[in-house]
Amino acid sequence: MKNIIGFMMVDAPHSALNNAGTDVGARTENIVAVKKIVKRGERGYETYPYVSAQALRHWWRDTLEERCGWSISPVERQSKIAFTAANPFQYDDDDVFGYMRAQGKKEGGTVTRISPLKCSPLISVCPSAPVDDYGVMARQEGDPVPYEHQFYSTVLQGAFSLDIERVGRFTRENRTGYLNITEHMKEEWEAVGAEEIDGVVEMPEDIRIKRVKDVISVLPYLFGGAKQTLHLTDVTPKFLVLGVLNGGNHPFMNISRNNNGVPEVNFEVLKEIIYDYGEEFAGDIYIGKRKGFMDYIEKDMEKFIADMNGKGKFRHEIISGTINEIVEKFINGISL
């Protein structure tokens, strides 16, 4: 198993990127609340806004369609369920984002595919209680109509991984998550040049590598989020770490920290992770940062890079630059 692993931080200075619906019991009947969790911190139980992984994947899919011309699988709805076409040969996102579709025996039965792309929610690094913004609709005749919505100011952090070896490869083992395709799709896979070897159908290498590179290449161009009309927010990563790991671990998940309300990157933790997993990394590690975002970590970041590249304990190198620069360099080195 070979995984691209990533960690990213998103600046949300005045944002309401993922809403939770109506806040029952608020002073107005139509207040829209943001998604948030409560967890125990240094000062007791504190509130942390978040963006769901489903919302992040939605942004990712939309960006892939717009920038890379991906064929997006159509969604069908029947009663209380919805599903895609479950055709990874025709639709790029069915391959990378996974699917489940119940089919009759004539069609080969239910097919499922666990997504090779996995991601966490984007969760605030520091506690940040959302504020209620009060407004009125007063352009009509009669009394103004009051309304409220919540927003917050914070830095969000999240992690993701992409199983390189599973992109463009489909199993036919009859158990949950592994019956990706059935014999009924043979004409579909043959039409794109895929071949079956020992029960695994594999698409041509050029298609597989393009899909992998596309997924990472759009990170500097992610767009989406709720309330953009009132709280315009650039949701592209402002800090990004990328690497390729031989295995299914995701050691980058805990490299951010809350320093008395100030979000930081804990480079000592990152150093420990790289040393501990040094032999498992399949290449260099790439770190990108956008100027103007958390500039107070730059000295620590420069020292970290100098230490890592100068002591010889890590057999690869730390490559740094802007977000766009390190993404471009990283995808140029991707291989299956």
Secondary structure, 3 states (H helix, E strand, C coil): CEEEEEEEEEEEEEECCCEEEECCCCCCCCEEEECEEEEEECCEEEEEEEECHHHHHHHHHHHHHHHHCCCCCCEEEECCEEEECCCCCCCHHHHHHCEEECCCHHHCCCEEECCCEEECCEEECCCCCCEEEEEEECCCCCCCEEEEEEEEEEEEEEEEEEEHHHCCEEEECCCCCCECCCHHHHHHHHHCCCEEECCEEECCHHHHHHHHHHHHHCHHHCCCCCCCCCCCCCCCCCEEEEEEEECCCCHHHHCEEEECCEEEECHHHHHHHHHHCHHHECCCEEEEECCCCCHHHHHHHHHHHHHHHHHCCCCCCEEEECHHHHHHHHHHCCCC
